[in-house]
Amino acid sequence: MADIALRFHKDMLVLSAPVEAALGRLGVDTACDLEFTLLFEPDTMEQAYRLEALAGAQCLVAPTARLTPAQLARVSMEGQAEALAQAALAALEPFRPQHVLVELAPCGLPLDPSAKASLMEHRDQYARAARLFAKAPQAFDGFLLSGFSDVTSLKCALMGVAKVSDAPVMACVRVDGEGQLAAGRGESLEDAVSAAGELGAAVVGFETAADPAKAAALVARACAAGTLPLPVLAALAVEPGGCYASADSLADAAVALRAAGAQFLRATGSATAAGTGALVAATLGEDVARTVEEEA
């Protein structure tokens, strides 16, 4: 497996779509049974990833988004954390991916930004999840922090992971078409990018359901934010009847996002492997359009 950091600011790369949608189409109640499926029905999990691998995704994202202690407690799986971490990476091995990313999503605990104990508990949630992979026999390239809707939660996650690992971290926040974070606290994409860069994120990015023109503008804003030019991840949220409901619409958007400076692309929400394939087809063999020298 190649070191993904060697490809920063160079090759266009596509991440696999979240596995929940594919598992749902296979009849799995992912709200309750995702972790059970990972441990006890590995063939079902592999079937979901096989489609993403065939679609050509260069980066397979492990099904580990809910591996924080609070999320595992919600599904009564807190005693299986280490086994789940190893099973998640093992599920990707048959496909010999170019890169593997370990995904961590918000832990779901209430957060009081003014309370030190609350902040420390949040940091510990992500540190404990990230620490599980120090013992995993399988290699991985880095962490993907996704689904964050406010800057404070993102900072807690970044600090927690940094306590236990020096692997590259991709930090991704949810924004609307105007670049406002989903929590509705008046925080902008630039706020998140600056905070992530200051805390050592290797890649910054966003997830949005906004149309391609607005998404491309968000890429340009992310490229310009912060003190150092970092690679940018653009994730497009696929919704029934939305502007990314077809593979063709994703392919067109991929061209616009690359032109704006994005390096990493992902289809999320109810995305299918066809959506991932469209992003790959539109960018395969292409270099990043905006280089570090151009941004300097």
Backbone hydrogen bonds, N-H to C=O, Kabsch-Sander energy under -0.5 kcal/mol:
donor,donor_aa,acceptor,acceptor_aa,energy
2,A,98,Q,-0.7
4,I,2,A,-0.6
6,L,3,D,-1.4
7,R,4,I,-2.0
8,F,5,A,-1.1
10,K,7,R,-2.0
11,D,7,R,-0.7
12,M,286,E,-2.3
13,L,263,Q,-2.3
15,L,265,L,-3.0
16,S,59,C,-2.4
21,A,18,P,-0.6
22,A,18,P,-0.6
23,L,19,V,-2.5
24,G,20,E,-2.5
25,R,21,A,-1.7
26,L,22,A,-0.7
26,L,23,L,-0.8
27,G,24,G,-1.5
28,V,23,L,-2.4
30,T,28,V,-1.4
32,C,29,D,-1.3
33,D,29,D,-3.4
34,L,30,T,-0.9
37,T,33,D,-2.7
38,L,34,L,-2.2
39,L,35,E,-2.0
40,F,36,F,-3.1
41,E,37,T,-2.1
44,T,41,E,-1.0
45,M,41,E,-1.5
46,E,42,P,-2.7
47,Q,43,D,-1.9
48,A,44,T,-1.6
49,Y,45,M,-1.8
50,R,46,E,-2.3
51,L,47,Q,-1.1
52,E,48,A,-0.9
53,A,49,Y,-2.6
54,L,50,R,-2.6
55,A,51,L,-1.6
56,G,52,E,-0.5
56,G,53,A,-1.2
57,A,52,E,-1.6
58,Q,14,V,-0.6
59,C,14,V,-2.1
60,L,58,Q,-0.5
60,L,99,H,-2.5
62,A,60,L,-0.6
62,A,101,L,-3.1
64,T,62,A,-2.2
67,L,64,T,-1.6
72,L,68,T,-2.4
73,A,69,P,-2.3
74,R,70,A,-1.3
75,V,71,Q,-0.8
75,V,72,L,-0.7
76,S,73,A,-1.5
77,M,72,L,-3.0
80,Q,77,M,-2.1
81,A,78,E,-0.8
84,L,80,Q,-2.6
85,A,81,A,-2.2
86,Q,82,E,-2.0
87,A,83,A,-2.4
88,A,84,L,-2.4
89,L,85,A,-1.6
90,A,86,Q,-2.2
91,A,87,A,-1.9
92,L,89,L,-1.0
93,E,89,L,-0.8
93,E,90,A,-0.6
95,F,92,L,-1.6
96,R,93,E,-1.9
99,H,58,Q,-1.5
101,L,60,L,-2.3
102,V,142,G,-2.7
103,E,62,A,-0.6
103,E,101,L,-0.7
104,L,144,L,-2.7
105,A,65,A,-2.4
115,A,112,D,-2.1
116,K,114,S,-0.6
119,L,115,A,-2.1
120,M,116,K,-2.6
121,E,117,A,-2.2
122,H,118,S,-2.0
123,R,119,L,-2.4
124,D,120,M,-2.3
125,Q,121,E,-1.7
126,Y,122,H,-1.4
127,A,123,R,-2.2
128,R,124,D,-2.7
129,A,125,Q,-1.5
130,A,126,Y,-2.7
131,R,127,A,-2.4
132,L,128,R,-0.8
132,L,129,A,-0.8
133,F,130,A,-1.4
134,A,131,R,-1.5
135,K,132,L,-0.8
141,D,100,V,-3.0
142,G,100,V,-1.0
143,F,168,P,-2.5
144,L,102,V,-2.9
145,L,143,F,-0.5
145,L,170,M,-3.4
146,S,104,L,-1.7
146,S,144,L,-0.8
148,F,172,C,-1.3
154,L,150,D,-1.6
155,K,151,V,-2.6
156,C,152,T,-2.2
157,A,153,S,-2.2
158,L,154,L,-2.6
159,M,155,K,-2.6
160,G,156,C,-2.4
161,V,157,A,-2.5
162,A,158,L,-2.2
163,K,159,M,-1.2
164,V,160,G,-0.6
164,V,161,V,-1.3
165,S,161,V,-1.6
170,M,143,F,-3.0
171,A,169,V,-0.5
171,A,203,V,-2.7
172,C,145,L,-2.8
172,C,170,M,-0.5
173,V,205,G,-1.7
174,R,148,F,-2.8
175,V,173,V,-0.5
175,V,207,E,-2.5
176,D,180,Q,-1.8
179,G,176,D,-1.9
181,L,187,E,-2.7
182,A,174,R,-2.1
183,A,149,S,-2.1
184,G,181,L,-1.7
189,L,179,G,-2.0
192,A,188,S,-1.8
193,V,189,L,-2.7
194,S,190,E,-2.5
195,A,191,D,-2.2
196,A,192,A,-2.7
197,G,193,V,-2.5
198,E,194,S,-2.2
199,L,195,A,-1.4
200,G,197,G,-1.4
201,A,196,A,-2.7
202,A,169,V,-2.3
203,V,169,V,-1.7
204,V,231,P,-2.3
205,G,171,A,-1.7
206,F,233,L,-1.9
207,E,173,V,-2.5
208,T,235,A,-2.2
215,A,211,D,-2.8
216,A,212,P,-2.6
217,A,213,A,-1.8
218,L,214,K,-2.1
219,V,215,A,-1.9
220,A,216,A,-2.1
221,R,217,A,-2.0
222,A,218,L,-2.6
223,C,219,V,-2.5
224,A,220,A,-1.5
225,A,221,R,-1.3
230,L,228,L,-0.6
233,L,204,V,-2.4
234,A,264,F,-2.8
235,A,206,F,-2.8
235,A,233,L,-0.5
236,L,266,R,-2.9
237,A,208,T,-2.7
237,A,235,A,-0.6
238,V,236,L,-0.6
238,V,268,T,-1.7
239,E,237,A,-0.5
242,G,239,E,-2.7
245,A,242,G,-1.4
250,L,246,S,-1.5
251,A,247,A,-2.3
252,D,248,D,-2.4
253,A,249,S,-2.1
254,A,250,L,-2.4
255,V,251,A,-1.5
256,A,252,D,-1.5
257,L,253,A,-2.8
258,R,254,A,-2.4
259,A,255,V,-2.0
260,A,256,A,-1.4
261,G,257,L,-0.7
261,G,258,R,-1.2
262,A,257,L,-2.4
263,Q,232,V,-2.5
264,F,232,V,-2.2
265,L,13,L,-2.0
266,R,234,A,-1.7
267,A,15,L,-0.5
268,T,236,L,-2.7
270,S,238,V,-2.5
271,A,268,T,-0.9
275,G,272,T,-0.7
276,T,272,T,-1.5
277,G,273,A,-2.8
278,A,274,A,-1.9
279,L,275,G,-1.9
280,V,276,T,-2.2
281,A,277,G,-2.9
282,A,278,A,-1.9
283,T,279,L,-0.8
283,T,280,V,-1.0
284,L,280,V,-2.0
286,E,283,T,-2.4
288,V,10,K,-3.3
289,A,258,R,-0.5
291,T,289,A,-0.6
295,E,291,T,-1.5
296,A,292,V,-1.6
